[in-house]
């Protein structure tokens, strides 16, 4: 009984466990799909577009727009803060 009081979900029979796992698995899938869209698409669009435009400005001279420290801080800030 103490384990039931301390747990997030208490089920009376194990036949309800599969339904509970399917529901929470679906919620987990939705959260991961949103994170993947944010992380791979939006972050890369915001980060690569200035570099692409900068190459036209410097006439494709292999000069980088961002320093490696900015790359690291960008990934840390945009993945941990939201």
N, C-alpha and C positions, 0 to 999 in steps of 0.2 A: 504493500500500500504506500509505503514511503517513496518508492520509485515512481509510482503513478502520480503522487502529489508533486514531485520534483520534475517531472517530464513536461515537455511542451504539448504532447498529444497522448491521450490515453484511449486505447481501443479495448473493447470488451472481448472481441473474438478475433482470431487471426485471419478469418476470411475477409475482414475489412482492411487488412494490411495491404493487399495488392491494389485496392482502389486508392488508398492513401498514398502509396508510392507512385502510382500513375499520375495523380493530381499534382503532387509536389515535383515530380519529374517534368511535367508539362510547364509548370511555373519556372523551374530552373532553365529549361530550354528557351523560354521566352526571354529571360534575363540575359542569357549568354548570347542569344541572337542579337539583342540590342547592343550589347557590349562589343560584339564583333563589328557591327555596322559602325559604331562610333569610333572604335579603335583603328580599324583598317581603312575605312573610307573617309570619314570626316577629318580625322587627324592628318592623313596623308594629303588630302586636298589642300588643307590649310598650310601644310608644311612644305609641300613640293612646288606649289604654284609660285611663291616668291623666288625660289631657286631657279625655276624655269625662266621666269621673266628676267632675272638677274643675268642669265647667260646671254640674253640678247643685248643687255646693257654693256657688258664687258667683252662682247664679240667672241664668245666661246673660248676664253683664254685659260680655262681650267682653274680659275680662281674661285675659291669657295665663298659662298655667301654667309654660311654659318660656321662658327668655330665648333670644335668637338665638345667643348663644355656646354655650349648652347643646345647641342643635340641631346646631351644627357639630361640637362635641366628641363628641357621641353618634355621629354618622355616621363620624367619623374613627376613634374607638375600636372601634366594632363592625364596621367593615369591614377595618381593618388588623390588629387584634390576633389574631382567630381565624386 
